[in-house]
Amino acid sequence: MVTGSIEARPQPTCLLCGSPGRPAHTGLRDRLFGAPGEWNLDRCENRDCGLYWLNPMPVAEGISAAYEGYYTHADAMAEAERSRGRGEKLLRRMHRIVLDLTPIGRARRAALDLYLHDSRPGRVLDVGCGQGRLLVRLKALGWEVEGQEIDPDAGAHSLEDRAIRVYRAPLAELCLPEGRYDAIVMNHVIEHAVDPLGLLRECRRLLARGGQLIVVTPNTSSLGHRLFGDHWRPLEPPRHLFLFSERNLVELSRQAGFSKAEVWTSSANAAGFVTESWNLLWHGYHRVGAVPSTMARLAGFGFLVAASIAITVRPRGGEEAVLRAWK
């Protein structure tokens, strides 16, 4: 089966529980980077699972076609900074001040450290480290840091000039020593994985006894998903192969062999999700790295405040799900 120019195969059943799926989103197209094809997302019929996945599913050998127009983290950031005027930068500074005076600010600071702020520093691996900003931040906090990133244009490889090692191959192909790390983090990576269960098993192998894995990923039970539906930014077909919720992340970690896990949701980054979803809803596309319109920014800020209030009533409704699992 070929969808556009991307080879795909039917994926009728759930990766985690084997139950059949039911179409949840149909006829989706890539309105971010223009990858070819029309895609469907199925949802597991098992109510205790609820995993989402692409059906048909791109095959591992053909998934690179989905990334041909994909931005690099460095390019998108740089373009956005160049296009911001003095007024825009002042507005962003005021925005941060307001947030820092609320519980939203505390949640955002914890997210910046990938929730390692309360852990004793050791050796950490950032899987899919992108531009590498987290590595720099964690190194300043006393961690011995290493990264893994297969995109040669992502920017992290320049960190080698700062004596930060970044591996340039898929994690499973590196054959790193067992028990090497005290912590492994993945920020918006697992949804891209062709085999998320295999990825977590490899992470468990690489962790020392008592080591922790932290995974941050879009939350399909979020308020934003309910409001925006097909226009919810994190759907991102065909690069997001699996989408998770609080419940199935726990099951994923259990099947990967972790002895203990906890999951919560966060609205710390809700503003970005919503401004981009807003553009998809009203304009039919979103240009990654571009400065959002005033209307989109206001919508994002308003939603961030509302979501941070709503999460106290509905704790599973944050835009991101966070898994912390221990070996």
SULZI-V710677 format. One record per backbone hydrogen bond with DSSP energy under -1.0 kcal/mol. NH is the residue of the N-H (numbers start at 1). CO is the residue of the C=O. E is the energy in kcal/mol with one decimal. If there is no record, write none. Layout:
# SULZI-V710677
nh/co/e
NH/CO/E
NH/CO/E
This chain:
# SULZI-V710677
nh/co/e
3/6/-3.0
6/3/-2.2
8/1/-2.9
9/57/-2.5
14/19/-2.8
18/14/-1.3
21/12/-1.8
22/43/-2.4
24/41/-3.1
25/41/-1.9
28/39/-3.2
39/28/-3.0
41/25/-3.1
42/53/-3.0
43/22/-2.6
44/51/-2.8
45/20/-2.4
49/46/-2.3
50/46/-1.4
52/243/-2.2
53/42/-2.0
54/241/-2.0
55/40/-2.5
57/9/-3.3
59/7/-2.1
62/59/-1.2
65/62/-1.5
66/63/-1.8
67/64/-1.7
70/67/-1.1
76/72/-2.3
77/73/-2.0
78/74/-2.6
79/75/-2.5
80/76/-2.1
81/77/-2.4
82/78/-2.3
83/79/-1.7
89/85/-2.1
90/86/-2.1
91/87/-2.3
92/88/-2.2
93/89/-2.0
94/90/-2.4
95/91/-2.2
96/92/-2.0
97/93/-2.0
98/94/-2.3
99/95/-2.1
100/96/-2.6
102/99/-1.9
105/99/-1.6
105/102/-1.1
107/103/-2.0
108/104/-2.3
109/105/-2.2
110/106/-2.1
111/107/-1.9
112/108/-1.9
113/109/-1.1
114/111/-1.7
115/110/-2.7
116/113/-1.5
119/116/-1.8
124/144/-2.6
125/183/-1.8
126/146/-2.3
127/185/-2.6
128/148/-2.0
129/148/-2.0
132/129/-2.2
136/132/-1.7
137/133/-2.3
138/134/-3.1
139/135/-2.2
140/136/-1.7
142/139/-1.4
143/138/-2.3
144/122/-3.1
146/124/-1.8
147/165/-2.6
148/126/-2.2
149/167/-2.6
154/151/-1.5
156/130/-1.3
158/155/-1.2
159/156/-2.2
160/157/-1.3
161/158/-1.7
162/159/-2.3
163/160/-1.5
164/159/-1.6
167/147/-3.2
173/170/-1.3
174/171/-1.3
179/205/-2.0
180/177/-1.1
181/206/-2.6
182/123/-2.4
183/123/-1.6
184/212/-2.0
185/125/-2.5
186/214/-2.3
188/216/-3.0
192/189/-2.1
193/190/-1.1
199/195/-2.1
200/196/-2.1
201/197/-2.0
202/198/-2.0
203/199/-2.0
204/200/-2.4
205/201/-2.0
206/202/-1.8
208/181/-3.3
211/208/-2.9
212/182/-2.0
213/325/-3.2
214/184/-2.6
215/323/-2.4
216/186/-2.7
217/321/-2.1
219/319/-2.4
220/244/-2.7
222/219/-1.7
223/317/-2.1
226/222/-1.6
227/223/-2.2
228/224/-2.9
229/225/-1.9
231/228/-2.5
232/229/-2.0
235/232/-2.0
236/233/-1.1
239/236/-1.0
240/236/-2.3
241/191/-2.4
241/239/-1.0
242/191/-1.3
243/52/-2.0
249/245/-1.6
250/246/-1.2
251/247/-1.3
252/248/-2.2
253/249/-2.2
254/250/-2.0
255/251/-2.5
256/252/-1.5
257/254/-1.3
258/253/-2.2
259/326/-1.5
260/326/-1.2
262/324/-2.4
264/322/-1.9
266/320/-2.5
270/267/-1.8
273/269/-1.4
274/270/-2.4
275/271/-2.6
276/272/-1.8
277/273/-2.1
278/274/-2.9
279/275/-1.6
280/276/-1.9
281/277/-2.3
282/278/-2.7
283/279/-2.6
286/31/-2.0
290/287/-1.9
297/293/-2.6
298/294/-2.5
299/295/-2.4
300/296/-2.6
301/297/-2.7
302/298/-2.7
303/299/-2.4
304/300/-2.3
305/301/-2.1
306/302/-2.5
307/303/-3.6
308/304/-2.0
309/305/-1.4
310/306/-2.9
311/307/-2.2
312/309/-1.1
313/310/-1.1
314/310/-3.0
317/314/-2.3
320/266/-2.2
321/217/-3.1
322/264/-3.4
323/215/-2.9
324/262/-2.8
325/213/-2.5
326/260/-2.7
327/211/-2.3
